[in-house]
């Protein structure tokens, strides 16, 4: 049987660039061909993948002919139109956007948690979860298998890159605007410094200054004051873990970090759980790195994790006032495991099955 053909749609975008780096560093699948697809304006560009200069081709139905697996790293509206087209041309589409995550006929997959779901794809499409949900899912999935998760309370600390390149650019511009100045000591002085530097609040992807600040908002406004990011955490966690009635409450906060999301997790289980048992489970997971020695000031931080593939877990504690409950802190690079890497790992699972 010939090696499968892999296509990457959105090859020249921010996540697509990370995906190519991942493909260059992971050699577990000997793809028969790798095809790079992007918008017409990027067609003709050459990108080196696994030692070969590949030419980017324009997105079209014919671009999927002969493709076995097509990974989509493009905006929702493009995935919504083109992932079904790829599936009609015979490819299995793995979509990194939010277009299909809650579609009942599209599995939402994290290979460490529910890899078996890749075979349940009536539309020929598999969805990749939101980067915030993904940052905690390897840890939660491992604990759920042993202790049965019942309730989940999460506070996220989301990096600027979660808002795309515009978020990264804005944070750097805000840092430059306050550098060398006394700011953050009087109400409103950070906003004044940004205005003085020519940074309009209306042009920002964030609803408040991010530098020297934290912003308790990520996503768009939904019913009853919830944000879209918070509802994604709830709905996607339920679907991935296969617990449709899981009690979940999330508060999503944007922080002045370029890349890597962090989450404070409060998880209640049906069975008794201990820190020692959790440590053992985390240590046994190949995609989790346990860093948990607060006496030695060792715990995960975004600055120490950025650019890494694993999920980092620390600050594991047994809740003092809540039975069968653990509190812990997780960090994961939102552009790697939170987006590109998980998509590619799904492709690796599929490559062994088709």
C-alpha positions as CSV (number, residue, x, y, z in Angstrom):
1,X,0.0,0.0,0.0
2,X,1.4,3.4,-1.0
3,X,2.1,6.0,1.7
4,X,-0.8,8.5,2.2
5,X,-0.9,12.0,0.7
6,X,-1.1,14.9,3.1
7,X,-2.3,18.4,2.2
8,X,-2.0,21.5,4.4
9,X,-4.5,24.3,3.6
10,X,-3.4,27.6,5.0
11,X,0.3,26.8,4.6
12,X,1.5,30.4,4.6
13,X,-0.5,31.5,7.7
14,X,0.7,31.8,11.3
15,X,-0.5,28.3,12.4
16,X,0.4,26.9,9.0
17,X,4.0,28.0,9.5
18,X,4.1,26.3,12.9
19,X,2.6,23.2,11.2
20,X,5.4,23.1,8.7
21,X,8.0,23.3,11.5
22,X,6.2,20.3,13.2
23,X,6.2,18.3,10.0
24,X,10.0,19.0,9.7
25,X,10.7,17.8,13.2
26,X,8.4,14.7,13.4
27,X,9.2,11.9,11.0
28,X,6.9,9.1,12.3
29,X,4.8,9.2,9.1
30,X,6.6,8.8,5.7
31,X,4.0,10.8,3.7
32,X,3.9,9.8,0.0
33,X,3.4,13.4,-0.9
34,X,2.9,16.7,1.0
35,X,0.9,19.3,-0.8
36,X,0.8,22.9,0.3
37,X,-2.4,24.9,-0.4
38,X,-3.1,28.5,0.2
39,X,-4.9,31.5,-1.3
40,X,-4.3,32.6,-4.8
41,X,-2.0,35.4,-3.7
42,X,0.3,32.9,-2.1
43,X,0.3,30.4,-4.9
44,X,3.8,29.9,-6.4
45,X,5.6,30.5,-3.2
46,X,8.2,27.9,-2.3
47,X,8.5,26.5,1.2
48,X,11.0,23.8,2.3
49,X,9.4,20.8,3.9
50,X,11.4,17.8,4.9
51,X,14.3,18.9,2.7
52,X,12.2,19.5,-0.4
53,X,11.2,22.9,-1.8
54,X,7.5,22.6,-2.3
55,X,5.4,25.0,-4.4
56,X,2.3,26.4,-2.8
57,X,-0.8,25.8,-5.0
58,X,-4.0,27.8,-5.0
59,X,-7.0,26.6,-3.1
60,X,-9.4,24.9,-5.6
61,X,-11.4,21.6,-5.7
62,X,-8.8,20.1,-7.9
63,X,-6.1,20.8,-5.3
64,X,-7.6,17.9,-3.2
65,X,-7.5,15.3,-6.0
66,X,-5.5,12.3,-4.8
67,X,-5.2,13.7,-1.2
68,X,-5.9,11.2,1.6
69,X,-5.7,13.7,4.6
70,X,-6.2,17.5,4.4
71,X,-5.4,19.7,7.4
72,X,-7.1,23.1,7.5
73,X,-5.5,26.0,9.3
74,X,-7.7,28.8,8.0
75,X,-10.6,31.0,9.2
76,X,-14.0,29.5,10.1
77,X,-15.7,30.7,6.9
78,X,-13.1,29.2,4.6
79,X,-13.1,25.9,6.4
80,X,-16.9,25.9,6.4
81,X,-16.8,26.1,2.6
82,X,-13.8,24.1,1.7
83,X,-13.6,21.2,4.2
84,X,-16.7,19.6,2.8
85,X,-15.3,20.0,-0.7
86,X,-12.1,18.2,0.3
87,X,-14.2,15.4,1.8
88,X,-16.2,15.2,-1.4
89,X,-13.0,14.8,-3.4
90,X,-12.0,11.8,-1.2
91,X,-9.9,13.4,1.6
92,X,-10.4,13.2,5.3
93,X,-10.5,16.8,6.4
94,X,-9.0,17.8,9.8
95,X,-10.2,21.3,10.6
96,X,-8.5,23.6,13.1
97,X,-11.2,26.3,13.0
98,X,-14.4,26.5,15.0
99,X,-16.7,25.8,12.0
100,X,-17.5,22.1,12.9
101,X,-16.6,21.6,16.6
102,X,-20.1,21.2,17.9
103,X,-21.5,19.4,14.8
104,X,-22.9,16.1,16.0
105,X,-21.6,14.4,12.9
106,X,-18.0,15.7,13.3
107,X,-15.8,14.2,16.1
108,X,-13.8,16.6,18.2
109,X,-10.5,14.8,18.8
110,X,-7.6,15.0,21.2
111,X,-5.5,11.9,20.4
112,X,-4.4,11.4,24.1
113,X,-8.1,11.3,25.2
114,X,-10.4,10.0,22.4
115,X,-8.3,8.8,19.4
116,X,-10.9,6.1,18.7
117,X,-13.3,8.9,17.6
118,X,-11.4,9.5,14.3
119,X,-13.3,6.5,12.9
120,X,-16.6,8.1,13.6
121,X,-16.7,10.7,10.8
122,X,-19.9,10.6,8.8
123,X,-19.1,13.9,7.1
124,X,-15.5,13.0,6.4
125,X,-14.4,15.8,8.7
126,X,-12.6,15.7,12.1
127,X,-12.5,18.9,14.2
128,X,-9.6,20.2,16.4
129,X,-10.6,21.8,19.7
130,X,-10.1,25.4,20.7
131,X,-6.6,26.2,22.0
132,X,-7.8,27.0,25.5
133,X,-9.7,23.7,25.9
134,X,-6.7,21.8,24.5
135,X,-4.3,23.3,26.9
136,X,-5.8,21.3,29.8
137,X,-7.3,18.3,28.0
138,X,-4.4,15.8,28.2
139,X,-4.2,16.3,31.9
140,X,-8.0,16.1,32.5
141,X,-8.4,13.1,30.2
142,X,-5.8,11.2,32.1
143,X,-7.4,11.9,35.4
144,X,-10.9,11.2,34.1
145,X,-10.0,7.7,33.0
146,X,-8.9,6.9,36.6
147,X,-11.2,9.0,38.8
148,X,-14.3,10.0,36.6
149,X,-14.6,13.7,36.3
150,X,-17.9,15.2,37.6
151,X,-17.3,19.0,37.9
152,X,-14.9,21.5,36.4
153,X,-14.1,25.1,37.3
154,X,-11.5,26.8,35.1
155,X,-9.8,30.2,35.0
156,X,-7.8,30.7,31.8
157,X,-4.9,33.1,31.3
158,X,-4.8,33.5,27.6
159,X,-1.9,34.8,25.5
160,X,-2.1,37.7,23.0
161,X,-1.4,35.3,20.1
162,X,-4.8,33.7,20.8
163,X,-6.2,36.8,19.1
164,X,-4.0,36.1,16.0
165,X,-1.1,38.2,14.6
166,X,-3.0,41.4,15.4
167,X,-2.9,40.5,19.1
168,X,0.8,39.9,19.0
169,X,1.5,43.1,17.1
170,X,-0.7,45.1,19.5
171,X,1.0,43.7,22.6
172,X,4.5,44.6,21.3
173,X,3.3,48.1,20.3
174,X,1.8,48.6,23.8
175,X,5.0,47.4,25.5
176,X,7.0,49.9,23.4
177,X,4.6,52.7,24.2
178,X,5.1,52.3,28.0
179,X,8.7,51.3,28.0
180,X,10.8,53.7,30.2
181,X,7.7,55.4,31.5
182,X,6.1,55.4,34.9
183,X,2.8,53.8,34.1
184,X,0.4,51.6,35.9
185,X,0.4,53.6,39.1
186,X,-2.6,55.9,38.5
187,X,-6.0,54.8,37.1
188,X,-6.1,55.4,33.3
189,X,-2.4,56.3,32.9
190,X,-1.7,53.2,30.8
191,X,-4.5,54.1,28.4
192,X,-3.2,57.7,28.2
193,X,0.3,56.4,27.4
194,X,-1.0,54.3,24.6
195,X,-3.1,57.2,23.2
196,X,-0.1,59.5,23.4
197,X,1.9,56.9,21.4
198,X,-0.8,56.9,18.7
199,X,-2.4,53.6,19.6
200,X,-6.1,53.9,19.3
201,X,-8.3,51.8,21.5
202,X,-10.7,51.3,18.6
203,X,-7.9,49.6,16.6
204,X,-7.0,47.1,19.3
205,X,-8.2,43.5,19.2
206,X,-8.5,43.8,23.1
207,X,-11.3,45.7,24.9
208,X,-8.8,47.3,27.3
209,X,-5.0,47.9,27.4
210,X,-3.2,44.6,27.8
211,X,0.3,45.8,28.8
212,X,0.7,46.1,32.6
213,X,-2.8,44.7,32.8
214,X,-5.1,41.7,32.7
215,X,-8.4,41.7,30.8
216,X,-11.2,39.5,32.0
217,X,-12.6,38.9,28.5
218,X,-11.8,36.8,25.5
219,X,-14.1,36.1,22.6
220,X,-17.5,37.6,21.8
221,X,-20.5,38.3,24.0
222,X,-23.0,35.6,24.4
223,X,-26.2,35.2,26.5
224,X,-26.2,36.1,30.1
225,X,-22.8,37.8,30.1
226,X,-20.8,34.7,29.0
227,X,-18.1,35.0,26.4
228,X,-17.7,32.7,23.4
229,X,-14.4,31.4,24.8
230,X,-15.9,30.5,28.1
231,X,-18.8,28.6,26.4
232,X,-16.3,26.8,24.2
233,X,-14.4,25.5,27.2
234,X,-17.7,24.1,28.6
235,X,-19.1,22.6,25.4
236,X,-15.9,21.2,24.0
237,X,-14.8,19.6,27.3
238,X,-18.1,17.8,27.5
239,X,-17.8,16.5,23.9
240,X,-14.2,15.5,24.1
241,X,-14.5,13.7,27.4
242,X,-17.9,12.1,26.4
243,X,-19.6,13.6,29.5
244,X,-22.7,15.5,28.1
245,X,-23.9,16.6,31.6
246,X,-20.4,17.6,32.9
247,X,-20.8,20.7,35.2
248,X,-18.4,23.3,33.9
249,X,-17.8,27.0,34.7
250,X,-15.0,29.0,33.0
251,X,-13.7,32.5,33.3
252,X,-11.4,33.5,30.4
253,X,-8.8,36.2,31.0
254,X,-6.4,37.8,28.5
255,X,-2.9,38.4,29.9
256,X,0.2,40.2,28.5
257,X,2.0,37.0,27.4
258,X,2.8,36.6,23.7
259,X,2.3,32.9,23.3
260,X,1.3,30.0,25.7
261,X,-2.0,29.8,27.5
262,X,-2.2,28.9,31.2
263,X,-5.2,27.6,33.1
264,X,-6.0,27.2,36.8
265,X,-8.1,24.0,37.0
266,X,-10.4,23.0,39.9
267,X,-11.6,19.4,39.1
268,X,-14.0,17.3,41.2
269,X,-14.2,13.5,40.6
270,X,-16.5,10.7,41.5
271,X,-13.8,8.7,43.3
272,X,-11.2,9.6,45.9
273,X,-8.2,11.3,44.4
274,X,-4.8,12.2,45.9
275,X,-1.9,14.4,44.9
276,X,0.4,11.3,44.9
277,X,-2.0,9.4,42.6
278,X,-2.3,12.4,40.3
279,X,1.5,12.9,40.2
280,X,1.9,9.3,39.1
281,X,-0.7,9.5,36.4
282,X,0.8,12.8,35.0
283,X,4.3,11.3,35.1
284,X,3.2,8.3,33.0
285,X,1.7,10.4,30.2
286,X,4.1,10.9,27.3
287,X,2.8,14.3,26.4
288,X,2.7,15.7,29.9
289,X,5.7,17.2,31.8
290,X,5.2,17.4,35.6
291,X,6.9,20.4,37.2
292,X,5.6,20.5,40.7
293,X,8.1,21.4,43.5
294,X,6.9,24.7,45.0
295,X,9.4,24.6,47.8
296,X,12.1,24.9,45.2
297,X,10.0,27.4,43.2
298,X,9.5,25.0,40.4
299,X,6.2,25.2,38.5
300,X,5.1,25.8,34.9
301,X,5.1,29.3,33.5
302,X,4.4,30.5,29.9
303,X,7.9,31.9,29.5
304,X,9.4,28.5,30.3
305,X,7.0,26.6,28.1
306,X,6.6,28.6,24.9
307,X,7.8,26.7,21.8
308,X,7.4,23.3,23.5
309,X,5.1,20.5,22.5
310,X,4.0,18.9,25.8
311,X,1.5,20.1,28.3
312,X,3.2,21.3,31.5
313,X,1.4,20.6,34.8
314,X,2.2,21.9,38.3
315,X,0.8,23.3,41.6
316,X,-1.1,20.1,42.1
317,X,-3.1,20.3,45.4
318,X,-5.9,18.5,47.1
319,X,-8.6,21.0,47.6
320,X,-9.0,21.8,51.3
321,X,-12.7,22.3,51.4
322,X,-14.0,20.2,48.5
323,X,-14.0,16.3,48.6
324,X,-12.4,14.3,45.7
325,X,-11.1,17.6,44.2
326,X,-7.8,18.6,42.8
327,X,-6.5,22.1,42.0
328,X,-3.6,22.3,39.5
329,X,-2.0,24.7,37.0
330,X,-1.3,23.9,33.3
331,X,0.6,25.6,30.6
332,X,0.5,24.8,26.9
333,X,1.8,26.6,23.8
334,X,-1.4,27.7,22.1
335,X,0.1,27.7,18.6
336,X,1.6,24.3,18.9
337,X,-0.4,21.8,21.0
338,X,-3.3,24.3,21.1
339,X,-3.5,24.3,17.3
340,X,-1.0,22.9,14.8
341,X,0.4,20.0,16.8
342,X,-3.0,18.4,17.8
343,X,-4.1,18.7,14.2
344,X,-1.0,16.9,13.0
345,X,-1.3,14.3,15.7
346,X,-4.8,13.5,14.4
347,X,-3.3,13.1,10.9
348,X,-0.7,10.7,12.3
349,X,-3.4,8.6,13.9
350,X,-5.3,8.5,10.6
351,X,-2.2,7.7,8.6
352,X,-1.9,4.4,10.5
353,X,-5.6,3.5,9.8
354,X,-6.2,4.3,6.2
